[in-house]
Amino acid sequence: MSYEELLESAYEDVEVSEECERFEVVNVKGHHEGVRTVISNFGKVVACLRRRPEHLLKFLGKELGIQGEIKGERLILSRKLSSKDVNAKIKKYAKLYVICVKCGKPDSELDEEGGKLFVRCLACGNKNEVHKI
């Protein structure tokens, strides 16, 4: 195989997502089903934050006093909530668990060491302890 063929094959295998910029807190999209709230773009929200869906769900559960269930790309919450309230909590999550407190960049990872949770910045190397959910 030539270089160009290998390159073309690699481009076909790589899934390129143009749904969110380098870092963007995506607003939730959803609707109410009876007494429940369904967030239809939850998968996109967590992909843009680059965090595990279960971690964000646990945070929302504690902050909003609700229970939730992840079904595929959707999040189903146990009561009616406005998108304004959910978006505010997601922005709070990003500030606490995604954005570096030292340099303000979103290039970070969550690390657990010795029972403590840290936000480790990949850009500046800062390591900041955060509240474990």
C-alpha positions as CSV (number, residue, x, y, z in Angstrom):
1,M,0.0,0.0,0.0
2,S,1.2,3.5,-0.8
3,Y,1.4,6.3,1.7
4,E,-1.6,8.0,0.2
5,E,-3.7,4.8,0.4
6,L,-2.7,4.3,4.1
7,L,-3.5,7.9,4.9
8,E,-6.9,7.7,3.2
9,S,-7.6,4.4,5.1
10,A,-6.7,6.1,8.4
11,Y,-9.0,9.1,7.6
12,E,-11.9,6.6,7.0
13,D,-11.2,4.9,10.3
14,V,-11.0,8.0,12.4
15,E,-14.3,9.5,13.5
16,V,-14.0,13.2,13.4
17,S,-16.5,15.1,15.5
18,E,-17.1,18.7,14.6
19,E,-19.9,19.1,17.1
20,C,-18.0,21.1,19.7
21,E,-15.1,23.6,19.5
22,R,-11.9,23.1,21.4
23,F,-13.8,23.6,24.6
24,E,-17.4,24.6,24.8
25,V,-20.1,23.9,27.4
26,V,-22.9,22.7,25.3
27,N,-26.4,23.7,26.4
28,V,-28.8,20.8,27.0
29,K,-31.6,20.0,24.7
30,G,-34.5,18.0,26.0
31,H,-38.2,17.7,26.8
32,H,-40.6,16.6,29.5
33,E,-42.2,13.2,29.5
34,G,-44.8,13.2,32.2
35,V,-43.0,14.0,35.4
36,R,-39.6,13.3,34.0
37,T,-37.1,15.4,32.1
38,V,-35.3,13.8,29.2
39,I,-32.0,15.4,28.1
40,S,-31.6,14.2,24.5
41,N,-28.0,15.5,23.9
42,F,-26.4,14.3,27.1
43,G,-23.8,12.3,25.1
44,K,-22.7,15.4,23.3
45,V,-22.5,17.4,26.5
46,V,-20.2,14.9,28.2
47,A,-18.1,14.4,25.0
48,C,-17.4,18.2,24.9
49,L,-16.5,18.2,28.6
50,R,-14.4,15.1,28.1
51,R,-15.6,13.5,31.3
52,R,-17.4,10.2,32.2
53,P,-21.2,10.4,31.9
54,E,-21.6,8.7,35.3
55,H,-19.5,11.4,37.0
56,L,-21.6,14.2,35.6
57,L,-24.8,12.4,36.4
58,K,-23.7,11.9,40.0
59,F,-22.8,15.6,40.3
60,L,-26.2,16.6,38.8
61,G,-28.0,14.2,41.2
62,K,-26.3,15.8,44.2
63,E,-26.7,19.4,43.1
64,L,-30.3,19.1,41.9
65,G,-31.5,16.5,44.4
66,I,-32.7,14.1,41.8
67,Q,-32.1,10.6,40.4
68,G,-31.2,10.0,36.9
69,E,-30.6,7.2,34.4
70,I,-28.4,7.2,31.3
71,K,-29.9,5.4,28.3
72,G,-27.6,5.6,25.3
73,E,-27.1,9.2,24.4
74,R,-30.0,10.4,26.6
75,L,-30.3,11.2,30.3
76,I,-33.6,10.7,32.0
77,L,-34.1,12.7,35.2
78,S,-36.7,11.8,37.8
79,R,-38.6,15.1,37.8
80,K,-39.4,18.2,35.7
81,L,-36.5,20.6,35.5
82,S,-35.9,23.7,33.4
83,S,-33.0,23.6,31.0
84,K,-31.8,26.8,32.6
85,D,-31.3,25.0,35.9
86,V,-29.5,22.0,34.3
87,N,-27.3,24.3,32.2
88,A,-26.3,26.3,35.3
89,K,-25.2,23.1,37.1
90,I,-23.3,21.8,34.1
91,K,-21.4,25.1,33.9
92,K,-20.6,24.8,37.6
93,Y,-19.4,21.2,37.0
94,A,-17.1,22.5,34.2
95,K,-15.7,25.2,36.5
96,L,-15.0,22.7,39.3
97,Y,-14.0,19.6,37.5
98,V,-12.7,20.6,34.0
99,I,-11.2,24.1,33.9
100,C,-7.7,24.5,35.5
101,V,-7.8,27.0,38.4
102,K,-4.2,28.1,37.7
103,C,-4.2,28.7,33.9
104,G,-7.9,28.6,33.1
105,K,-7.5,26.0,30.3
106,P,-9.9,23.0,29.9
107,D,-7.1,20.5,29.1
108,S,-7.3,18.5,32.3
109,E,-7.9,15.0,33.6
110,L,-9.5,13.7,36.8
111,D,-7.0,11.6,38.9
112,E,-7.8,9.6,42.0
113,E,-4.9,9.1,44.4
114,G,-5.1,7.8,47.9
115,G,-8.9,8.2,48.1
116,K,-8.6,11.9,47.0
117,L,-9.7,13.4,43.7
118,F,-7.5,15.8,41.7
119,V,-7.9,17.9,38.6
120,R,-4.6,17.6,36.8
121,C,-4.0,20.1,34.1
122,L,-2.3,18.8,31.0
123,A,-1.3,22.3,29.9
124,C,0.5,23.8,32.9
125,G,0.9,20.7,35.1
126,N,-1.1,22.1,38.0
127,K,-2.7,19.6,40.3
128,N,-5.7,20.8,42.3
129,E,-7.7,18.7,44.9
130,V,-11.4,18.8,44.3
131,H,-14.4,17.5,46.3
132,K,-15.1,13.8,45.6
133,I,-18.7,13.4,44.6
